[in-house]
Amino acid sequence: MDDARGGLDPEDATDRITNAAGAVTDRVREVIGRLGVSHREFARRIVMDPSKLSRSLGGTRRFTLAEIVRIADLGGVDTGWLLGAPERPAPAAERAPAAVPEGGRPLQIVRETVRLIAEHGFHGVRVADIAAACGTSPAAVHYHFPGRDELLEAAVRWCMDEDTERRAAGLAAAPDARAELLHLIALQTPRTGQQRRQWLVRLDLWAQAARSTAVGRLHEHHYRQWRTTVADVLRRGVTQGVFRPVDPEFTALRLTALIDGLATQVLATAPDSTGPDTMHAALLAFVESELTLPQGPGSLGHSSSGRPPGTTGSTTTATSARRTTSWSSASPRTP
C-alpha cells in the first residue's frame, strides 16, 4: 500500500484540533443530535473507538484533523464550521449531489479495504485500488484516512465491531454458558466468505504486529477483549455447573490459542487437508474433554486448576499427552 502520513496510534499524533471554549465539541454534539444516533453508532460510522469519542466530547482528548474530516463528511457540514468558523450559506445547487454510500464514505472505504486486504494482503493493496473500488479518487481516501496505518486500524476495528455484534446476538439467545461457547466457536470457524475475509485481515494484523509496536498495541487490545469474552463465558459455565471448575483465564488462553492455530491451518492448507469441519470437530473435542462435566454417579470432580483432586502436575501432563495422542490418531493429519 502507498506510504503516507500518520501512525497507527492516534494518541501519538501531533495534528490535534484546538478546542477553544469547547466550540468544536459543541458542534460535534450538534452533528450527532441532527443525525439522531447514539454516540456508539456515531463512532462506528466515523470508524472511531467509542472510548476516544467519549473522551473527546468530555474534553479530556482533542479530535484529530482526520476525525474532524470524517465527522464533517458524515454530518454533511463544512469542516471550517466544525472548527469554529461561522456557518456559510449553502451554494445554489447546479446539479444533483453524488449519492452517498450506505453508512457514509468512510465506512465504504473501510469495507472495501477489508475486502482487498483479504484478497491481496495489506502490502499488496494500493490506495488507488481502494479508491477504484469505492468509485472515488485516491485524494478522497487520503482525505478520510491520511495514512496506511490508519486504514489498517480502521479495517481491523470494523472487523472487531462486526464480531462483537454477532457475538452479542448469539450470547443473548443462548440458554446456558455451554451454548454460548459453542456459538463463539462456530463464529470463529472460517466457513463463510465474510468469516474467511476477517480471518485473513487478522493474519495480516499479526504480521504487522510482529514488526510494529504501534500495531502490536492494537493487537493486544483486540486479544484482551476476545480472551475476556471467552473467560467470562467459562466463568459463567462454572457457576452454572455446566463446566468443570477450571481457571477461566488460563483455559481461555489455551482455547483461543487452539482456535488461532486451527484457523491458520484452514486458511493456509489445501482444501482436502485441514478444513472447517476438522477445525470445528477438534474444538468440540476440547470442550468435551477439558470442560464438560462427566455424567453419571461417581464422577470425579476437579480442582480450581482444572486437575482432578489428588493428582500432580506430572500426572496431569501424562493424561494430556495421552489425550493429544488419541486426538492425533482420530483426526486427519495436517501437513
C-alpha positions as CSV (number, residue, x, y, z in Angstrom):
1,M,0.0,0.0,0.0
2,D,1.2,3.5,-0.7
3,D,3.3,5.0,2.0
4,A,1.6,8.1,3.6
5,R,1.5,10.2,6.7
6,G,0.2,9.2,10.0
7,G,0.7,6.5,12.6
8,L,-1.4,3.7,14.0
9,D,-1.7,5.2,17.5
10,P,-3.6,8.5,17.1
11,E,-2.7,9.3,20.7
12,D,0.8,10.0,19.5
13,A,-0.3,12.2,16.7
14,T,0.5,15.9,16.6
15,D,-2.4,17.1,14.3
16,R,-4.7,17.9,17.3
17,I,-7.5,20.3,16.9
18,T,-7.7,23.2,19.4
19,N,-11.0,23.2,21.2
20,A,-11.3,26.8,22.4
21,A,-14.1,27.2,24.9
22,G,-15.5,23.8,23.8
23,A,-16.6,25.2,20.4
24,V,-15.5,22.1,18.5
25,T,-17.1,19.6,20.9
26,D,-20.3,21.6,21.0
27,R,-20.6,21.5,17.2
28,V,-19.8,17.8,17.0
29,R,-22.5,17.2,19.6
30,E,-24.9,19.2,17.3
31,V,-24.0,17.0,14.4
32,I,-24.7,13.9,16.5
33,G,-28.0,15.4,17.5
34,R,-29.0,16.1,13.9
35,L,-28.3,12.5,12.9
36,G,-30.3,11.2,15.8
37,V,-28.0,8.3,16.6
38,S,-26.3,7.1,19.8
39,H,-22.7,8.0,20.5
40,R,-21.6,4.4,19.9
41,E,-23.4,4.3,16.5
42,F,-21.9,7.6,15.6
43,A,-18.4,6.3,16.5
44,R,-19.0,3.3,14.3
45,R,-20.0,5.4,11.3
46,I,-16.9,7.6,11.5
47,V,-14.7,4.5,12.3
48,M,-13.6,5.7,15.7
49,D,-13.1,4.0,19.0
50,P,-16.2,4.9,21.1
51,S,-14.0,5.5,24.2
52,K,-11.9,8.1,22.2
53,L,-15.1,9.8,21.1
54,S,-16.3,9.9,24.7
55,R,-13.1,11.4,25.9
56,S,-13.0,13.9,23.1
57,L,-16.6,15.0,23.8
58,G,-15.7,15.2,27.5
59,G,-12.8,17.5,26.9
60,T,-10.0,15.1,28.1
61,R,-8.9,14.4,24.5
62,R,-8.7,16.5,21.4
63,F,-10.1,15.4,18.0
64,T,-7.6,14.8,15.2
65,L,-7.9,16.6,11.9
66,A,-8.7,13.2,10.2
67,E,-11.5,12.6,12.7
68,I,-13.0,16.1,12.1
69,V,-12.9,15.5,8.3
70,R,-14.9,12.3,8.7
71,I,-17.4,13.9,11.1
72,A,-17.9,16.7,8.6
73,D,-18.4,14.3,5.8
74,L,-20.9,12.1,7.7
75,G,-22.8,15.2,9.0
76,G,-22.9,17.0,5.7
77,V,-21.4,20.1,7.3
78,D,-18.4,22.3,6.4
79,T,-15.1,21.4,8.1
80,G,-14.4,25.0,8.8
81,W,-17.7,25.3,10.6
82,L,-16.8,22.4,12.9
83,L,-13.6,24.2,13.7
84,G,-15.4,27.3,14.8
85,A,-16.0,29.4,11.6
86,P,-19.4,30.9,11.0
87,E,-21.7,28.6,9.0
88,R,-21.7,29.6,5.4
89,P,-25.0,29.5,3.4
90,A,-25.2,26.6,1.0
91,P,-24.4,27.5,-2.6
92,A,-27.1,27.2,-5.2
93,A,-27.3,23.6,-6.5
94,E,-26.2,23.4,-10.1
95,R,-26.6,19.6,-10.2
96,A,-27.8,16.8,-8.0
97,P,-25.2,15.8,-5.4
98,A,-23.4,12.5,-5.7
99,A,-25.0,9.6,-4.0
100,V,-23.6,9.0,-0.5
101,P,-22.8,5.3,0.1
102,E,-24.7,3.5,2.8
103,G,-23.2,4.3,6.1
104,G,-21.2,7.2,4.6
105,R,-17.9,7.3,2.6
106,P,-15.6,6.3,5.5
107,L,-17.4,3.1,6.1
108,Q,-17.4,2.3,2.4
109,I,-13.7,2.9,2.3
110,V,-13.1,0.6,5.3
111,R,-15.4,-2.2,3.9
112,E,-13.5,-2.2,0.6
113,T,-10.2,-2.1,2.4
114,V,-11.1,-5.2,4.3
115,R,-12.1,-7.0,1.1
116,L,-9.0,-6.0,-0.8
117,I,-6.7,-6.9,2.2
118,A,-8.3,-10.3,2.3
119,E,-7.7,-10.8,-1.4
120,H,-4.2,-9.4,-1.8
121,G,-2.7,-8.8,1.6
122,F,-2.2,-5.4,3.2
123,H,1.1,-4.6,1.4
124,G,-0.4,-5.7,-1.9
125,V,-3.2,-3.1,-1.8
126,R,-2.7,0.5,-3.1
127,V,-4.7,3.5,-2.2
128,A,-5.6,3.7,-5.9
129,D,-7.1,0.2,-5.7
130,I,-9.3,1.2,-2.7
131,A,-10.3,4.4,-4.5
132,A,-11.3,2.5,-7.6
133,A,-13.3,0.0,-5.6
134,C,-15.2,2.9,-4.0
135,G,-15.7,4.8,-7.2
136,T,-13.8,7.8,-5.9
137,S,-10.3,9.3,-6.1
138,P,-7.1,8.5,-4.1
139,A,-7.3,12.0,-2.7
140,A,-10.7,11.3,-1.2
141,V,-9.3,8.2,0.5
142,H,-6.4,10.2,2.0
143,Y,-9.0,12.9,2.9
144,H,-10.6,10.5,5.3
145,F,-7.6,8.3,6.3
146,P,-4.3,10.2,5.8
147,G,-2.0,7.2,6.5
148,R,-1.9,3.5,5.7
149,D,-1.7,2.6,9.3
150,E,-4.9,4.5,10.0
151,L,-6.6,2.4,7.3
152,L,-5.4,-0.8,8.8
153,E,-6.5,0.3,12.3
154,A,-10.0,1.2,10.9
155,A,-10.3,-2.1,8.9
156,V,-9.4,-4.2,12.0
157,R,-11.6,-2.1,14.2
158,W,-14.5,-2.6,11.8
159,C,-13.9,-6.4,11.8
160,M,-13.8,-6.3,15.6
161,D,-17.1,-4.4,15.8
162,E,-18.8,-6.8,13.4
163,D,-17.5,-9.7,15.6
164,T,-18.8,-8.1,18.7
165,E,-22.3,-7.5,17.3
166,R,-22.6,-11.2,16.2
167,R,-21.3,-12.5,19.5
168,A,-23.7,-10.3,21.5
169,A,-26.7,-11.5,19.4
170,G,-25.8,-15.2,19.9
171,L,-24.8,-14.9,23.6
172,A,-28.1,-13.2,24.4
173,A,-30.1,-16.1,22.9
174,A,-28.1,-19.0,24.3
175,P,-29.8,-20.9,27.2
176,D,-26.5,-21.5,29.1
177,A,-22.8,-20.9,29.0
178,R,-22.1,-24.1,27.1
179,A,-24.4,-23.0,24.3
180,E,-22.6,-19.6,24.4
181,L,-19.2,-21.2,24.0
182,L,-20.4,-23.3,21.1
183,H,-21.8,-20.2,19.5
184,L,-18.4,-18.4,19.8
185,I,-16.6,-21.5,18.3
186,A,-19.0,-21.5,15.4
187,L,-18.3,-17.8,14.7
188,Q,-14.6,-18.4,14.8
189,T,-14.7,-21.3,12.3
190,P,-13.9,-19.8,8.9
191,R,-16.7,-21.2,6.7
192,T,-18.4,-18.2,5.1
193,G,-16.7,-15.7,2.8
194,Q,-17.1,-13.0,5.5
195,Q,-15.5,-15.2,8.2
196,R,-12.6,-16.0,5.9
197,R,-12.1,-12.3,5.0
198,Q,-12.0,-11.3,8.6
199,W,-9.5,-14.1,9.5
200,L,-7.3,-13.1,6.6
201,V,-7.2,-9.5,7.8
202,R,-6.4,-10.8,11.3
203,L,-3.4,-12.7,9.9
204,D,-2.2,-9.5,8.3
205,L,-2.5,-7.8,11.6
206,W,-0.3,-10.5,13.2
207,A,2.4,-10.0,10.6
208,Q,2.3,-6.2,11.1
209,A,2.2,-6.6,14.9
210,A,5.5,-8.6,14.8
211,R,7.2,-5.6,13.2
212,S,5.4,-2.6,14.6
213,T,5.0,-1.6,18.3
214,A,2.0,0.6,17.4
215,V,0.2,-2.3,15.5
216,G,1.1,-4.5,18.4
217,R,-0.8,-2.3,20.8
218,L,-3.9,-2.7,18.6
219,H,-3.3,-6.4,18.5
220,E,-3.0,-6.5,22.3
221,H,-6.3,-4.6,22.7
222,H,-8.1,-6.9,20.3
223,Y,-6.9,-10.1,22.0
224,R,-7.5,-8.8,25.5
225,Q,-11.2,-8.1,24.5
226,W,-11.6,-11.5,22.8
227,R,-10.0,-13.6,25.7
228,T,-12.0,-11.7,28.3
229,T,-15.2,-12.6,26.4
230,V,-14.2,-16.3,26.4
231,A,-13.1,-16.2,30.0
232,D,-16.4,-14.6,31.1
233,V,-18.4,-17.4,29.3
234,L,-16.2,-20.1,31.0
235,R,-16.7,-18.4,34.4
236,R,-20.5,-18.4,33.9
237,G,-20.3,-22.1,32.9
238,V,-18.5,-23.0,36.1
239,T,-21.1,-21.1,38.2
240,Q,-24.0,-22.7,36.3
241,G,-22.5,-26.2,36.8
242,V,-22.1,-27.0,33.1
243,F,-18.3,-26.7,33.1
244,R,-15.7,-28.1,35.4
245,P,-14.2,-25.6,37.9
246,V,-11.3,-24.7,35.6
247,D,-9.3,-21.5,35.8
248,P,-11.3,-19.3,33.3
249,E,-8.4,-17.0,32.2
250,F,-5.8,-19.8,31.6
251,T,-8.4,-22.0,29.9
252,A,-9.4,-19.1,27.7
253,L,-5.8,-18.6,26.7
254,R,-5.5,-22.3,25.8
255,L,-8.8,-22.3,23.8
256,T,-8.1,-19.1,21.9
257,A,-4.6,-20.3,21.0
258,L,-6.1,-23.6,19.7
259,I,-8.6,-21.6,17.6
260,D,-5.9,-19.4,16.2
261,G,-3.7,-22.4,15.2
262,L,-6.5,-24.3,13.6
263,A,-7.9,-21.3,11.7
264,T,-4.4,-20.6,10.3
265,Q,-4.2,-24.2,9.1
266,V,-7.7,-24.0,7.5
267,L,-6.7,-20.8,5.6
268,A,-3.2,-21.9,4.7
269,T,-3.7,-25.5,3.6
270,A,-5.2,-27.3,0.6
271,P,-9.0,-27.8,0.6
272,D,-8.5,-31.6,1.1
273,S,-6.4,-31.1,4.2
274,T,-7.5,-29.3,7.4
275,G,-10.9,-27.9,6.7
276,P,-13.6,-26.0,8.7
277,D,-15.2,-29.3,9.7
278,T,-12.0,-30.7,11.1
279,M,-11.3,-27.5,13.0
280,H,-14.8,-27.5,14.4
281,A,-14.6,-31.1,15.5
282,A,-11.2,-30.5,17.2
283,L,-12.7,-27.6,19.1
284,L,-15.7,-29.6,20.2
285,A,-13.3,-32.3,21.4
286,F,-11.5,-29.8,23.5
287,V,-14.8,-28.7,25.1
288,E,-15.9,-32.3,25.8
289,S,-12.6,-33.5,27.2
290,E,-11.4,-30.3,29.1
291,L,-14.6,-28.5,30.1
292,T,-17.8,-30.7,30.1
293,L,-18.6,-32.3,33.5
294,P,-18.5,-36.1,33.4
295,Q,-22.0,-37.5,33.6
296,G,-23.3,-40.3,35.9
297,P,-22.8,-41.3,39.6
298,G,-19.3,-41.5,41.0
299,S,-17.8,-39.0,38.5
300,L,-14.7,-37.2,39.7
301,G,-14.8,-33.6,40.5
302,H,-12.0,-31.2,39.5
303,S,-10.0,-28.6,41.4
304,S,-9.9,-24.9,40.5
305,S,-6.7,-25.6,38.5
306,G,-8.7,-28.0,36.2
307,R,-6.9,-31.1,37.7
308,P,-8.7,-34.0,39.4
309,P,-8.3,-33.8,43.2
310,G,-5.1,-35.5,44.4
311,T,-3.3,-35.5,41.1
312,T,0.0,-33.9,40.5
313,G,1.2,-31.8,37.6
314,S,3.1,-34.7,36.1
315,T,0.0,-36.9,36.2
316,T,-2.0,-34.3,34.5
317,T,0.7,-33.8,31.9
318,A,0.8,-37.5,31.1
319,T,-3.0,-37.6,30.9
320,S,-2.9,-34.6,28.5
321,A,-0.3,-36.3,26.4
322,R,-2.5,-39.4,26.1
323,R,-5.4,-37.2,25.0
324,T,-3.3,-35.4,22.5
325,T,-2.2,-38.8,21.0
326,S,-5.7,-40.0,20.8
327,W,-6.8,-36.8,19.0
328,S,-4.0,-37.1,16.6
329,S,-4.8,-40.6,15.6
330,A,-8.5,-39.9,15.3
331,S,-8.2,-36.7,13.3
332,P,-7.0,-36.2,9.7
333,R,-3.3,-35.5,9.6
334,T,-2.2,-32.0,8.7
335,P,0.8,-31.3,6.5
